[in-house]
Amino acid sequence: MGTAPGDFPGAVRMPGAGAAKLPDVVLAFEILLVLVSVLIAWFGLYVLYRLFTES
């Protein structure tokens, strides 16, 4: 019998759920990663600016 991983007797399959949403989650985390990277770079440059212009 061909069963998919995670299938068991009495399991309820919901159409459209599961792996179909994975690309959306990956995209959301990639966008979040880029935003956090920009924020970290900006803060680092700001700290250096304040360090060298503090007279």
C-alpha positions as CSV (number, residue, x, y, z in Angstrom):
1,M,0.0,0.0,0.0
2,G,1.4,3.4,-0.9
3,T,1.2,5.8,2.0
4,A,2.7,9.2,2.4
5,P,4.9,10.0,5.4
6,G,2.8,11.1,8.4
7,D,-0.3,9.1,7.2
8,F,-1.9,6.9,9.7
9,P,-5.3,5.2,10.1
10,G,-8.0,7.8,10.8
11,A,-5.9,10.8,9.6
12,V,-7.8,13.6,8.1
13,R,-6.3,15.1,5.0
14,M,-7.0,18.8,4.4
15,P,-6.7,19.8,0.7
16,G,-4.4,22.8,0.2
17,A,-2.7,22.5,3.6
18,G,0.8,21.6,4.4
19,A,3.6,22.0,1.8
20,A,1.6,24.4,-0.3
21,K,2.2,27.2,2.3
22,L,5.9,26.5,2.7
23,P,7.1,28.9,-0.1
24,D,5.1,31.7,1.5
25,V,6.8,31.1,4.9
26,V,10.2,30.9,3.3
27,L,9.6,34.2,1.5
28,A,8.4,35.9,4.7
29,F,11.5,34.8,6.6
30,E,13.8,35.8,3.7
31,I,12.3,39.3,3.7
32,L,12.6,39.4,7.5
33,L,16.3,38.4,7.2
34,V,17.0,41.2,4.7
35,L,15.3,43.8,6.9
36,V,17.2,42.7,10.0
37,S,20.5,42.7,8.1
38,V,19.8,46.3,6.9
39,L,18.9,47.3,10.4
40,I,22.1,45.8,11.8
41,A,24.3,47.4,9.1
42,W,22.6,50.8,9.7
43,F,23.1,50.6,13.5
44,G,26.8,49.6,13.1
45,L,27.4,52.6,10.8
46,Y,25.6,54.9,13.1
47,V,27.7,53.8,16.1
48,L,30.9,54.3,14.1
49,Y,29.7,57.8,13.0
50,R,28.8,58.8,16.6
51,L,32.2,57.4,17.8
52,F,34.3,59.4,15.4
53,T,32.2,62.6,15.5
54,E,32.0,62.8,19.3
55,S,34.2,65.8,20.0
